[in-house]
Amino acid sequence: MAVNLEIVSPEKLLLSRPVDMVVIPASEGDMGVLEGHTPMIVTLRGGTIDLYEGDRVTDRLFVNGGFAEVTPERCTVLANEAVPLAEVDKAVAAKRLADAEAAYEAADKRDTLAEDEALDVLQAARAMVDAII
């Protein structure tokens, strides 16, 4: 039994293949998707997508937010940014985190929308750094 997984970024279709299970970073927490899953649409936070064959992770990708549509046969991830974890550069991730921390500190805390957006960027940057450690 497999679920058909598609991961799409604004630039291209990054991946399209059947997997036994996929774990996505839903905004409410990590979510495992197997064939036969209840249909739903979820927002994604910055984090990793883990692809399983049997009981082992075969591939990992970093996504920087987006949405996922789940049906009983398919999981389609529409990611703001998607990068194979093996291609994430530690120095770039560290710079992204430092920039996000500075932007959050500089954000107008009276403007809740600006503060929330800066916090989302900061959390995604932390997730990227944590994923490559």
N, CA, C and O atoms as a printed pandas DataFrame, in Angstrom:
     atom_number atom_name residue_name chain_id  residue_number  x_coord  y_coord  z_coord
0              1         N          MET        A               1    0.843   -1.176    0.000
1              2        CA          MET        A               1    0.000    0.000    0.000
2              3         C          MET        A               1    0.887    1.238    0.000
3              4         O          MET        A               1    1.884    1.302    0.720
4              5         N          ALA        A               2    0.517    2.212   -0.809
5              6        CA          ALA        A               2    1.333    3.419   -0.920
6              7         C          ALA        A               2    0.431    4.629   -1.122
7              8         O          ALA        A               2   -0.703    4.522   -1.590
8              9         N          VAL        A               3    0.966    5.763   -0.759
9             10        CA          VAL        A               3    0.299    7.039   -1.014
10            11         C          VAL        A               3    1.124    7.750   -2.083
11            12         O          VAL        A               3    2.353    7.765   -2.014
12            13         N          ASN        A               4    0.452    8.336   -3.065
13            14        CA          ASN        A               4    1.145    9.079   -4.113
14            15         C          ASN        A               4    1.478   10.461   -3.575
15            16         O          ASN        A               4    0.585   11.215   -3.187
16            17         N          LEU        A               5    2.754   10.790   -3.552
17            18        CA          LEU        A               5    3.223   12.055   -3.001
18            19         C          LEU        A               5    3.702   12.959   -4.118
19            20         O          LEU        A               5    4.451   12.539   -5.000
20            21         N          GLU        A               6    3.259   14.207   -4.068
21            22        CA          GLU        A               6    3.772   15.235   -4.959
22            23         C          GLU        A               6    4.195   16.427   -4.114
23            24         O          GLU        A               6    3.450   16.879   -3.245
24            25         N          ILE        A               7    5.393   16.930   -4.373
25            26        CA          ILE        A               7    5.879   18.125   -3.693
26            27         C          ILE        A               7    6.175   19.159   -4.776
27            28         O          ILE        A               7    7.004   18.944   -5.661
28            29         N          VAL        A               8    5.475   20.285   -4.678
29            30        CA          VAL        A               8    5.569   21.334   -5.680
30            31         C          VAL        A               8    6.012   22.623   -5.001
31            32         O          VAL        A               8    5.458   23.020   -3.975
32            33         N          SER        A               9    7.026   23.276   -5.590
33            34        CA          SER        A               9    7.440   24.603   -5.132
34            35         C          SER        A               9    7.022   25.593   -6.215
35            36         O          SER        A               9    6.590   25.174   -7.289
36            37         N          PRO        A              10    7.139   26.892   -5.960
37            38        CA          PRO        A              10    6.783   27.863   -7.008
38            39         C          PRO        A              10    7.593   27.676   -8.294
39            40         O          PRO        A              10    7.127   28.033   -9.376
40            41         N          GLU        A              11    8.788   27.125   -8.182
41            42        CA          GLU        A              11    9.648   26.971   -9.347
42            43         C          GLU        A              11    9.354   25.730  -10.171
43            44         O          GLU        A              11    9.442   25.766  -11.398
44            45         N          LYS        A              12    8.997   24.601   -9.491
45            46        CA          LYS        A              12    8.894   23.346  -10.238
46            47         C          LYS        A              12    8.244   22.246   -9.395
47            48         O          LYS        A              12    8.043   22.376   -8.188
48            49         N          LEU        A              13    7.931   21.165  -10.094
49            50        CA          LEU        A              13    7.526   19.929   -9.434
50            51         C          LEU        A              13    8.810   19.278   -8.939
51            52         O          LEU        A              13    9.647   18.864   -9.741
52            53         N          LEU        A              14    8.970   19.186   -7.632
53            54        CA          LEU        A              14   10.210   18.685   -7.056
54            55         C          LEU        A              14   10.226   17.166   -6.969
55            56         O          LEU        A              14   11.270   16.536   -7.142
56            57         N          LEU        A              15    9.065   16.584   -6.700
57            58        CA          LEU        A              15    9.031   15.143   -6.478
58            59         C          LEU        A              15    7.629   14.626   -6.767
59            60         O          LEU        A              15    6.641   15.280   -6.431
60            61         N          SER        A              16    7.543   13.470   -7.380
61            62        CA          SER        A              16    6.259   12.818   -7.617
62            63         C          SER        A              16    6.512   11.319   -7.640
63            64         O          SER        A              16    7.077   10.789   -8.597
64            65         N          ARG        A              17    6.086   10.635   -6.569
65            66        CA          ARG        A              17    6.303    9.189   -6.504
66            67         C          ARG        A              17    5.486    8.587   -5.371
67            68         O          ARG        A              17    5.090    9.293   -4.444
68            69         N          PRO        A              18    5.234    7.297   -5.443
69            70        CA          PRO        A              18    4.542    6.643   -4.340
70            71         C          PRO        A              18    5.508    6.387   -3.175
71            72         O          PRO        A              18    6.673    6.048   -3.384
72            73         N          VAL        A              19    5.008    6.554   -1.956
73            74        CA          VAL        A              19    5.766    6.249   -0.742
74            75         C          VAL        A              19    4.849    5.484    0.205
75            76         O          VAL        A              19    3.625    5.583    0.110
76            77         N          ASP        A              20    5.440    4.729    1.110
77            78        CA          ASP        A              20    4.635    3.996    2.081
78            79         C          ASP        A              20    3.976    4.942    3.073
79            80         O          ASP        A              20    2.824    4.748    3.461
80            81         N          MET        A              21    4.724    5.978    3.484
81            82        CA          MET        A              21    4.195    6.983    4.398
82            83         C          MET        A              21    5.001    8.260    4.208
83            84         O          MET        A              21    6.176    8.220    3.845
84            85         N          VAL        A              22    4.348    9.399    4.461
85            86        CA          VAL        A              22    5.032   10.679    4.470
86            87         C          VAL        A              22    4.635   11.393    5.755
87            88         O          VAL        A              22    3.474   11.357    6.162
88            89         N          VAL        A              23    5.604   12.039    6.388
89            90        CA          VAL        A              23    5.346   12.838    7.586
90            91         C          VAL        A              23    5.617   14.286    7.205
91            92         O          VAL        A              23    6.711   14.638    6.765
92            93         N          ILE        A              24    4.584   15.124    7.386
93            94        CA          ILE        A              24    4.680   16.530    6.990
94            95         C          ILE        A              24    4.609   17.427    8.228
95            96         O          ILE        A              24    3.986   17.063    9.226
96            97         N          PRO        A              25    5.253   18.608    8.162
97            98        CA          PRO        A              25    5.234   19.540    9.297
98            99         C          PRO        A              25    3.981   20.436    9.268
99           100         O          PRO        A              25    4.061   21.615    8.922
100          101         N          ALA        A              26    2.846   19.868    9.629
101          102        CA          ALA        A              26    1.604   20.644    9.666
102          103         C          ALA        A              26    1.702   21.703   10.762
103          104         O          ALA        A              26    2.456   21.548   11.723
104          105         N          SER        A              27    0.945   22.761   10.609
105          106        CA          SER        A              27    1.033   23.861   11.577
106          107         C          SER        A              27    0.639   23.428   12.982
107          108         O          SER        A              27    1.088   24.030   13.957
108          109         N          GLU        A              28   -0.185   22.406   13.104
109          110        CA          GLU        A              28   -0.625   21.918   14.414
110          111         C          GLU        A              28    0.313   20.853   14.989
111          112         O          GLU        A              28    0.153   20.430   16.134
112          113         N          GLY        A              29    1.287   20.427   14.191
113          114        CA          GLY        A              29    2.225   19.388   14.620
114          115         C          GLY        A              29    2.514   18.448   13.471
115          116         O          GLY        A              29    1.820   18.482   12.455
116          117         N          ASP        A              30    3.525   17.609   13.613
117          118        CA          ASP        A              30    3.871   16.668   12.554
118          119         C          ASP        A              30    2.703   15.720   12.300
119          120         O          ASP        A              30    2.025   15.288   13.232
120          121         N          MET        A              31    2.476   15.402   11.016
121          122        CA          MET        A              31    1.318   14.601   10.630
122          123         C          MET        A              31    1.762   13.498    9.680
123          124         O          MET        A              31    2.345   13.772    8.631
124          125         N          GLY        A              32    1.487   12.267   10.042
125          126        CA          GLY        A              32    1.788   11.138    9.176
126          127         C          GLY        A              32    0.626   10.886    8.225
127          128         O          GLY        A              32   -0.539   10.953    8.617
128          129         N          VAL        A              33    0.957   10.598    6.977
129          130        CA          VAL        A              33   -0.055   10.335    5.960
130          131         C          VAL        A              33    0.214    8.963    5.347
131          132         O          VAL        A              33    1.282    8.698    4.794
132          133         N          LEU        A              34   -0.791    8.108    5.466
133          134        CA          LEU        A              34   -0.770    6.782    4.863
134          135         C          LEU        A              34   -1.892    6.695    3.844
135          136         O          LEU        A              34   -2.796    7.531    3.830
136          137         N          GLU        A              35   -1.829    5.672    2.986
137          138        CA          GLU        A              35   -2.930    5.439    2.058
138          139         C          GLU        A              35   -4.225    5.262    2.857
139          140         O          GLU        A              35   -4.237    4.589    3.888
140          141         N          GLY        A              36   -5.305    5.865    2.378
141          142        CA          GLY        A              36   -6.591    5.775    3.060
142          143         C          GLY        A              36   -6.831    6.888    4.062
143          144         O          GLY        A              36   -7.830    6.864    4.781
144          145         N          HIS        A              37   -5.931    7.866    4.124
145          146        CA          HIS        A              37   -6.059    8.970    5.086
146          147         C          HIS        A              37   -7.339    9.765    4.816
147          148         O          HIS        A              37   -7.786    9.866    3.674
148          149         N          THR        A              38   -7.904   10.310    5.847
149          150        CA          THR        A              38   -9.076   11.174    5.735
150          151         C          THR        A              38   -8.718   12.410    4.922
151          152         O          THR        A              38   -7.655   12.994    5.138
152          153         N          PRO        A              39   -9.575   12.825    3.994
153          154        CA          PRO        A              39   -9.281   14.031    3.204
154          155         C          PRO        A              39   -9.203   15.274    4.094
155          156         O          PRO        A              39  -10.000   15.449    5.016
156          157         N          MET        A              40   -8.226   16.130    3.797
157          158        CA          MET        A              40   -8.073   17.393    4.523
158          159         C          MET        A              40   -7.086   18.288    3.814
159          160         O          MET        A              40   -6.295   17.845    2.981
160          161         N          ILE        A              41   -7.150   19.550    4.162
161          162        CA          ILE        A              41   -6.166   20.538    3.715
162          163         C          ILE        A              41   -5.579   21.156    4.970
163          164         O          ILE        A              41   -6.314   21.593    5.856
164          165         N          VAL        A              42   -4.240   21.194    5.051
165          166        CA          VAL        A              42   -3.567   21.735    6.234
166          167         C          VAL        A              42   -2.522   22.751    5.812
167          168         O          VAL        A              42   -1.969   22.671    4.715
168          169         N          THR        A              43   -2.257   23.708    6.691
169          170        CA          THR        A              43   -1.153   24.627    6.457
170          171         C          THR        A              43    0.122   23.990    7.011
171          172         O          THR        A              43    0.082   23.195    7.951
172          173         N          LEU        A              44    1.236   24.352    6.416
173          174        CA          LEU        A              44    2.521   23.820    6.845
174          175         C          LEU        A              44    3.350   24.911    7.500
175          176         O          LEU        A              44    3.275   26.080    7.119
176          177         N          ARG        A              45    4.132   24.521    8.482
177          178        CA          ARG        A              45    5.114   25.410    9.084
178          179         C          ARG        A              45    6.474   25.017    8.512
179          180         O          ARG        A              45    6.583   23.983    7.853
180          181         N          GLY        A              46    7.489   25.802    8.743
181          182        CA          GLY        A              46    8.827   25.419    8.323
182          183         C          GLY        A              46    9.252   24.155    9.041
183          184         O          GLY        A              46    9.099   24.054   10.258
184          185         N          GLY        A              47    9.775   23.204    8.318
185          186        CA          GLY        A              47   10.209   21.945    8.914
186          187         C          GLY        A              47   10.556   20.930    7.841
187          188         O          GLY        A              47   10.682   21.272    6.665
188          189         N          THR        A              48   10.709   19.685    8.251
189          190        CA          THR        A              48   11.120   18.647    7.311
190          191         C          THR        A              48    9.959   17.732    6.942
191          192         O          THR        A              48    9.059   17.464    7.738
192          193         N          ILE        A              49   10.022   17.271    5.712
193          194        CA          ILE        A              49    9.122   16.234    5.222
194          195         C          ILE        A              49    9.954   14.958    5.167
195          196         O          ILE        A              49   11.019   14.934    4.550
196          197         N          ASP        A              50    9.471   13.901    5.810
197          198        CA          ASP        A              50   10.170   12.619    5.825
198          199         C          ASP        A              50    9.402   11.622    4.972
199          200         O          ASP        A              50    8.202   11.428    5.167
200          201         N          LEU        A              51   10.090   10.988    4.025
201          202        CA          LEU        A              51    9.503    9.984    3.147
202          203         C          LEU        A              51    9.927    8.610    3.632
203          204         O          LEU        A              51   11.112    8.357    3.852
204          205         N          TYR        A              52    8.952    7.721    3.798
205          206        CA          TYR        A              52    9.210    6.384    4.327
206          207         C          TYR        A              52    8.986    5.311    3.272
207          208         O          TYR        A              52    8.024    5.356    2.505
208          209         N          GLU        A              53    9.887    4.358    3.255
209          210        CA          GLU        A              53    9.717    3.096    2.544
210          211         C          GLU        A              53    9.834    2.036    3.629
211          212         O          GLU        A              53   10.884    1.883    4.252
212          213         N          GLY        A              54    8.753    1.313    3.846
213          214        CA          GLY        A              54    8.737    0.400    4.982
214          215         C          GLY        A              54    8.812    1.210    6.260
215          216         O          GLY        A              54    8.046    2.156    6.442
216          217         N          ASP        A              55    9.726    0.850    7.148
217          218        CA          ASP        A              55    9.834    1.558    8.421
218          219         C          ASP        A              55   11.060    2.467    8.488
219          220         O          ASP        A              55   11.476    2.865    9.576
220          221         N          ARG        A              56   11.644    2.800    7.325
221          222        CA          ARG        A              56   12.822    3.666    7.357
222          223         C          ARG        A              56   12.625    4.894    6.478
223          224         O          ARG        A              56   11.948    4.856    5.450
224          225         N          VAL        A              57   13.243    5.983    6.924
225          226        CA          VAL        A              57   13.197    7.236    6.181
226          227         C          VAL        A              57   14.175    7.120    5.005
227          228         O          VAL        A              57   15.355    6.827    5.193
228          229         N          THR        A              58   13.665    7.352    3.796
229          230        CA          THR        A              58   14.516    7.261    2.606
230          231         C          THR        A              58   14.946    8.629    2.094
231          232         O          THR        A              58   16.010    8.759    1.488
232          233         N          ASP        A              59   14.133    9.641    2.330
233          234        CA          ASP        A              59   14.449   10.995    1.883
234          235         C          ASP        A              59   13.889   12.000    2.872
235          236         O          ASP        A              59   12.881   11.756    3.535
236          237         N          ARG        A              60   14.577   13.150    2.954
237          238        CA          ARG        A              60   14.102   14.255    3.794
238          239         C          ARG        A              60   14.235   15.546    2.993
239          240         O          ARG        A              60   15.230   15.770    2.304
240          241         N          LEU        A              61   13.208   16.389    3.100
241          242        CA          LEU        A              61   13.219   17.684    2.425
242          243         C          LEU        A              61   12.840   18.748    3.435
243          244         O          LEU        A              61   12.041   18.502    4.339
244          245         N          PHE        A              62   13.419   19.936    3.278
245          246        CA          PHE        A              62   13.024   21.064    4.111
246          247         C          PHE        A              62   11.996   21.875    3.343
247          248         O          PHE        A              62   12.186   22.175    2.164
248          249         N          VAL        A              63   10.901   22.233    4.016
249          250        CA          VAL        A              63    9.907   23.128    3.424
250          251         C          VAL        A              63    9.773   24.348    4.318
251          252         O          VAL        A              63    9.865   24.264    5.542
252          253         N          ASN        A              64    9.556   25.474    3.676
253          254        CA          ASN        A              64    9.407   26.724    4.408
254          255         C          ASN        A              64    7.953   27.178    4.278
255          256         O          ASN        A              64    7.660   28.174    3.616
256          257         N          GLY        A              65    7.059   26.445    4.910
257          258        CA          GLY        A              65    5.642   26.787    4.884
258          259         C          GLY        A              65    4.965   26.361    3.603
259          260         O          GLY        A              65    5.603   25.882    2.665
260          261         N          GLY        A              66    3.649   26.546    3.583
261          262        CA          GLY        A              66    2.844   26.193    2.425
262          263         C          GLY        A              66    1.563   25.500    2.865
263          264         O          GLY        A              66    1.046   25.743    3.956
264          265         N          PHE        A              67    1.064   24.631    1.993
265          266        CA          PHE        A              67   -0.161   23.887    2.252
266          267         C          PHE        A              67    0.021   22.446    1.815
267          268         O          PHE        A              67    0.888   22.140    0.996
268          269         N          ALA        A              68   -0.793   21.570    2.360
269          270        CA          ALA        A              68   -0.833   20.181    1.902
270          271         C          ALA        A              68   -2.292   19.774    1.750
271          272         O          ALA        A              68   -3.126   20.055    2.610
272          273         N          GLU        A              69   -2.579   19.110    0.642
273          274        CA          GLU        A              69   -3.900   18.533    0.420
274          275         C          GLU        A              69   -3.744   17.023    0.515
275          276         O          GLU        A              69   -2.917   16.427   -0.175
276          277         N          VAL        A              70   -4.541   16.420    1.370
277          278        CA          VAL        A              70   -4.474   14.986    1.593
278          279         C          VAL        A              70   -5.796   14.373    1.148
279          280         O          VAL        A              70   -6.867   14.856    1.514
280          281         N          THR        A              71   -5.712   13.305    0.356
281          282        CA          THR        A              71   -6.875   12.500   -0.017
282          283         C          THR        A              71   -6.536   11.057    0.350
283          284         O          THR        A              71   -5.398   10.783    0.731
284          285         N          PRO        A              72   -7.478   10.136    0.250
285          286        CA          PRO        A              72   -7.145    8.745    0.577
286          287         C          PRO        A              72   -6.024    8.143   -0.276
287          288         O          PRO        A              72   -5.359    7.201    0.155
288          289         N          GLU        A              73   -5.807    8.683   -1.489
289          290        CA          GLU        A              73   -4.790    8.131   -2.384
290          291         C          GLU        A              73   -3.554    9.002   -2.548
291          292         O          GLU        A              73   -2.528    8.519   -3.028
292          293         N          ARG        A              74   -3.622   10.275   -2.163
293          294        CA          ARG        A              74   -2.583   11.227   -2.541
294          295         C          ARG        A              74   -2.308   12.240   -1.428
295          296         O          ARG        A              74   -3.182   12.564   -0.624
296          297         N          CYS        A              75   -1.059   12.729   -1.409
297          298        CA          CYS        A              75   -0.677   13.867   -0.570
298          299         C          CYS        A              75    0.070   14.834   -1.488
299          300         O          CYS        A              75    1.138   14.513   -2.011
300          301         N          THR        A              76   -0.505   16.014   -1.673
301          302        CA          THR        A              76    0.106   17.033   -2.516
302          303         C          THR        A              76    0.557   18.179   -1.625
303          304         O          THR        A              76   -0.253   18.798   -0.935
304          305         N          VAL        A              77    1.845   18.453   -1.646
305          306        CA          VAL        A              77    2.429   19.529   -0.854
306          307         C          VAL        A              77    2.714   20.699   -1.789
307          308         O          VAL        A              77    3.444   20.561   -2.770
308          309         N          LEU        A              78    2.132   21.842   -1.474
309          310        CA          LEU        A              78    2.394   23.081   -2.204
310          311         C          LEU        A              78    3.243   23.942   -1.276
311          312         O          LEU        A              78    2.720   24.638   -0.406
312          313         N          ALA        A              79    4.544   23.886   -1.472
313          314        CA          ALA        A              79    5.489   24.510   -0.542
314          315         C          ALA        A              79    5.940   25.875   -1.034
315          316         O          ALA        A              79    6.165   26.076   -2.228
316          317         N          ASN        A              80    6.070   26.819   -0.093
317          318        CA          ASN        A              80    6.650   28.123   -0.420
318          319         C          ASN        A              80    8.083   27.951   -0.911
319          320         O          ASN        A              80    8.536   28.647   -1.820
320          321         N          GLU        A              81    8.780   27.012   -0.291
321          322        CA          GLU        A              81   10.161   26.679   -0.643
322          323         C          GLU        A              81   10.360   25.224   -0.262
323          324         O          GLU        A              81    9.944   24.807    0.818
324          325         N          ALA        A              82   10.989   24.448   -1.129
325          326        CA          ALA        A              82   11.269   23.046   -0.831
326          327         C          ALA        A              82   12.666   22.712   -1.329
327          328         O          ALA        A              82   13.006   22.961   -2.486
328          329         N          VAL        A              83   13.479   22.137   -0.426
329          330        CA          VAL        A              83   14.870   21.831   -0.744
330          331         C          VAL        A              83   15.209   20.471   -0.136
331          332         O          VAL        A              83   14.927   20.237    1.040
332          333         N          PRO        A              84   15.812   19.568   -0.920
333          334        CA          PRO        A              84   16.303   18.333   -0.301
334          335         C          PRO        A              84   17.248   18.683    0.844
335          336         O          PRO        A              84   18.125   19.534    0.696
336          337         N          LEU        A              85   17.068   18.029    1.971
337          338        CA          LEU        A              85   17.854   18.375    3.161
338          339         C          LEU        A              85   19.351   18.238    2.909
339          340         O          LEU        A              85   20.144   18.991    3.477
340          341         N          ALA        A              86   19.746   17.291    2.070
341          342        CA          ALA        A              86   21.166   17.105    1.768
342          343         C          ALA        A              86   21.764   18.316    1.050
343          344         O          ALA        A              86   22.983   18.491    1.049
344          345         N          GLU        A              87   20.922   19.150    0.442
345          346        CA          GLU        A              87   21.415   20.321   -0.293
346          347         C          GLU        A              87   21.414   21.600    0.534
347          348         O          GLU        A              87   21.823   22.650    0.038
348          349         N          VAL        A              88   20.967   21.535    1.774
349          350        CA          VAL        A              88   20.926   22.727    2.625
350          351         C          VAL        A              88   22.334   22.982    3.173
351          352         O          VAL        A              88   22.934   22.106    3.796
352          353         N          ASP        A              89   22.842   24.163    2.939
353          354        CA          ASP        A              89   24.173   24.556    3.385
354          355         C          ASP        A              89   24.096   25.094    4.817
355          356         O          ASP        A              89   23.261   25.948    5.119
356          357         N          LYS        A              90   24.964   24.594    5.691
357          358        CA          LYS        A              90   24.950   25.021    7.094
358          359         C          LYS        A              90   25.193   26.519    7.245
359          360         O          LYS        A              90   24.535   27.170    8.056
360          361         N          ALA        A              91   26.110   27.063    6.492
361          362        CA          ALA        A              91   26.418   28.495    6.596
362          363         C          ALA        A              91   25.225   29.339    6.145
363          364         O          ALA        A              91   24.920   30.363    6.756
364          365         N          VAL        A              92   24.564   28.915    5.092
365          366        CA          VAL        A              92   23.381   29.639    4.605
366          367         C          VAL        A              92   22.260   29.569    5.641
367          368         O          VAL        A              92   21.580   30.563    5.896
368          369         N          ALA        A              93   22.073   28.397    6.230
369          370        CA          ALA        A              93   21.038   28.233    7.262
370          371         C          ALA        A              93   21.343   29.106    8.475
371          372         O          ALA        A              93   20.440   29.735    9.026
372          373         N          ALA        A              94   22.605   29.152    8.896
373          374        CA          ALA        A              94   22.987   29.973   10.047
374          375         C          ALA        A              94   22.769   31.464    9.753
375          376         O          ALA        A              94   22.319   32.209   10.624
376          377         N          LYS        A              95   23.084   31.890    8.546
377          378        CA          LYS        A              95   22.859   33.295    8.162
378          379         C          LYS        A              95   21.374   33.602    8.123
379          380         O          LYS        A              95   20.941   34.664    8.572
380          381         N          ARG        A              96   20.591   32.671    7.584
381          382        CA          ARG        A              96   19.138   32.869    7.540
382          383         C          ARG        A              96   18.587   33.028    8.956
383          384         O          ARG        A              96   17.722   33.870    9.199
384          385         N          LEU        A              97   19.091   32.213    9.893
385          386        CA          LEU        A              97   18.633   32.303   11.281
386          387         C          LEU        A              97   19.044   33.638   11.900
387          388         O          LEU        A              97   18.235   34.279   12.571
388          389         N          ALA        A              98   20.275   34.058   11.685
389          390        CA          ALA        A              98   20.735   35.337   12.247
390          391         C          ALA        A              98   19.915   36.499   11.683
391          392         O          ALA        A              98   19.535   37.407   12.422
392          393         N          ASP        A              99   19.644   36.471   10.386
393          394        CA          ASP        A              99   18.832   37.524    9.763
394          395         C          ASP        A              99   17.407   37.517   10.317
395          396         O          ASP        A              99   16.830   38.575   10.570
396          397         N          ALA        A             100   16.845   36.330   10.502
397          398        CA          ALA        A             100   15.475   36.212   11.022
398          399         C          ALA        A             100   15.398   36.699   12.470
399          400         O          ALA        A             100   14.423   37.346   12.855
400          401         N          GLU        A             101   16.421   36.391   13.274
401          402        CA          GLU        A             101   16.441   36.871   14.658
402          403         C          GLU        A             101   16.500   38.396   14.694
403          404         O          GLU        A             101   15.804   39.034   15.484
404          405         N          ALA        A             102   17.331   38.970   13.838
405          406        CA          ALA        A             102   17.451   40.433   13.789
406          407         C          ALA        A             102   16.144   41.067   13.318
407          408         O          ALA        A             102   15.724   42.087   13.865
408          409         N          ALA        A             103   15.505   40.486   12.326
409          410        CA          ALA        A             103   14.237   41.020   11.816
410          411         C          ALA        A             103   13.139   40.920   12.870
411          412         O          ALA        A             103   12.300   41.813   12.983
412          413         N          TYR        A             104   13.144   39.839   13.638
413          414        CA          TYR        A             104   12.138   39.701   14.694
414          415         C          TYR        A             104   12.363   40.736   15.787
415          416         O          TYR        A             104   11.409   41.348   16.267
416          417         N          GLU        A             105   13.602   40.935   16.179
417          418        CA          GLU        A             105   13.907   41.934   17.201
418          419         C          GLU        A             105   13.526   43.336   16.737
419          420         O          GLU        A             105   13.089   44.163   17.537
420          421         N          ALA        A             106   13.694   43.601   15.435
421          422        CA          ALA        A             106   13.397   44.924   14.890
422          423         C          ALA        A             106   11.909   45.124   14.586
423          424         O          ALA        A             106   11.474   46.254   14.362
424          425         N          ALA        A             107   11.134   44.054   14.576
425          426        CA          ALA        A             107    9.709   44.152   14.235
426          427         C          ALA        A             107    8.966   45.002   15.259
427          428         O          ALA        A             107    9.249   44.946   16.456
428          429         N          ASP        A             108    8.027   45.775   14.779
429          430        CA          ASP        A             108    7.183   46.612   15.637
430          431         C          ASP        A             108    6.233   45.698   16.407
431          432         O          ASP        A             108    5.316   45.117   15.827
432          433         N          LYS        A             109    6.455   45.574   17.701
433          434        CA          LYS        A             109    5.658   44.652   18.523
434          435         C          LYS        A             109    4.226   45.143   18.704
435          436         O          LYS        A             109    3.379   44.399   19.200
436          437         N          ARG        A             110    3.944   46.377   18.314
437          438        CA          ARG        A             110    2.570   46.880   18.366
438          439         C          ARG        A             110    1.784   46.481   17.121
439          440         O          ARG        A             110    0.555   46.553   17.105
440          441         N          ASP        A             111    2.495   46.061   16.084
441          442        CA          ASP        A             111    1.877   45.603   14.841
442          443         C          ASP        A             111    1.873   44.075   14.873
443          444         O          ASP        A             111    2.853   43.440   14.484
444          445         N          THR        A             112    0.768   43.488   15.337
445          446        CA          THR        A             112    0.733   42.035   15.546
446          447         C          THR        A             112    0.933   41.256   14.255
447          448         O          THR        A             112    1.527   40.178   14.284
448          449         N          LEU        A             113    0.460   41.764   13.131
449          450        CA          LEU        A             113    0.656   41.071   11.860
450          451         C          LEU        A             113    2.141   41.016   11.499
451          452         O          LEU        A             113    2.646   39.963   11.111
452          453         N          ALA        A             114    2.832   42.130   11.624
453          454        CA          ALA        A             114    4.265   42.169   11.320
454          455         C          ALA        A             114    5.040   41.281   12.289
455          456         O          ALA        A             114    5.967   40.576   11.890
456          457         N          GLU        A             115    4.658   41.320   13.553
457          458        CA          GLU        A             115    5.340   40.475   14.546
458          459         C          GLU        A             115    5.116   38.997   14.243
459          460         O          GLU        A             115    6.055   38.204   14.312
460          461         N          ASP        A             116    3.881   38.617   13.908
461          462        CA          ASP        A             116    3.578   37.218   13.582
462          463         C          ASP        A             116    4.345   36.743   12.353
463          464         O          ASP        A             116    4.864   35.627   12.333
464          465         N          GLU        A             117    4.417   37.598   11.321
465          466        CA          GLU        A             117    5.154   37.228   10.117
466          467         C          GLU        A             117    6.642   37.051   10.424
467          468         O          GLU        A             117    7.264   36.104    9.942
468          469         N          ALA        A             118    7.208   37.945   11.213
469          470        CA          ALA        A             118    8.625   37.836   11.582
470          471         C          ALA        A             118    8.867   36.582   12.419
471          472         O          ALA        A             118    9.901   35.928   12.281
472          473         N          LEU        A             119    7.915   36.251   13.283
473          474        CA          LEU        A             119    8.044   35.042   14.105
474          475         C          LEU        A             119    7.971   33.784   13.241
475          476         O          LEU        A             119    8.718   32.836   13.481
476          477         N          ASP        A             120    7.096   33.757   12.251
477          478        CA          ASP        A             120    7.018   32.606   11.338
478          479         C          ASP        A             120    8.342   32.392   10.612
479          480         O          ASP        A             120    8.811   31.260   10.486
480          481         N          VAL        A             121    8.943   33.481   10.136
481          482        CA          VAL        A             121   10.231   33.392    9.444
482          483         C          VAL        A             121   11.307   32.885   10.401
483          484         O          VAL        A             121   12.137   32.057   10.026
484          485         N          LEU        A             122   11.290   33.382   11.629
485          486        CA          LEU        A             122   12.264   32.952   12.640
486          487         C          LEU        A             122   12.105   31.474   12.957
487          488         O          LEU        A             122   13.096   30.747   13.025
488          489         N          GLN        A             123   10.880   31.022   13.152
489          490        CA          GLN        A             123   10.655   29.611   13.469
490          491         C          GLN        A             123   11.072   28.702   12.317
491          492         O          GLN        A             123   11.623   27.626   12.549
492          493         N          ALA        A             124   10.818   29.121   11.080
493          494        CA          ALA        A             124   11.238   28.329    9.923
494          495         C          ALA        A             124   12.761   28.260    9.847
495          496         O          ALA        A             124   13.320   27.205    9.547
496          497         N          ALA        A             125   13.429   29.370   10.114
497          498        CA          ALA        A             125   14.895   29.380   10.090
498          499         C          ALA        A             125   15.461   28.472   11.178
499          500         O          ALA        A             125   16.433   27.753   10.945
500          501         N          ARG        A             126   14.859   28.504   12.357
501          502        CA          ARG        A             126   15.304   27.595   13.435
502          503         C          ARG        A             126   15.098   26.142   13.037
503          504         O          ARG        A             126   15.956   25.297   13.294
504          505         N          ALA        A             127   13.956   25.847   12.408
505          506        CA          ALA        A             127   13.675   24.477   11.979
506          507         C          ALA        A             127   14.705   24.012   10.953
507          508         O          ALA        A             127   15.114   22.850   10.963
508          509         N          MET        A             128   15.126   24.917   10.067
509          510        CA          MET        A             128   16.139   24.556    9.062
510          511         C          MET        A             128   17.465   24.228    9.737
511          512         O          MET        A             128   18.094   23.220    9.417
512          513         N          VAL        A             129   17.891   25.079   10.673
513          514        CA          VAL        A             129   19.148   24.826   11.387
514          515         C          VAL        A             129   19.045   23.530   12.180
515          516         O          VAL        A             129   19.976   22.725   12.155
516          517         N          ASP        A             130   17.950   23.310   12.876
517          518        CA          ASP        A             130   17.772   22.091   13.667
518          519         C          ASP        A             130   17.787   20.846   12.786
519          520         O          ASP        A             130   18.287   19.802   13.203
520          521         N          ALA        A             131   17.249   20.945   11.584
521          522        CA          ALA        A             131   17.159   19.788   10.693
522          523         C          ALA        A             131   18.523   19.327   10.189
523          524         O          ALA        A             131   18.709   18.145    9.903
524          525         N          ILE        A             132   19.466   20.238   10.078
525          526        CA          ILE        A             132   20.770   19.850    9.524
526          527         C          ILE        A             132   21.810   19.525   10.585
527          528         O          ILE        A             132   22.934   19.142   10.261
528          529         N          ILE        A             133   21.442   19.676   11.835
529          530        CA          ILE        A             133   22.402   19.365   12.917
530          531         C          ILE        A             133   22.490   17.869   13.111
531          532         O          ILE        A             133   23.239   17.401   13.969
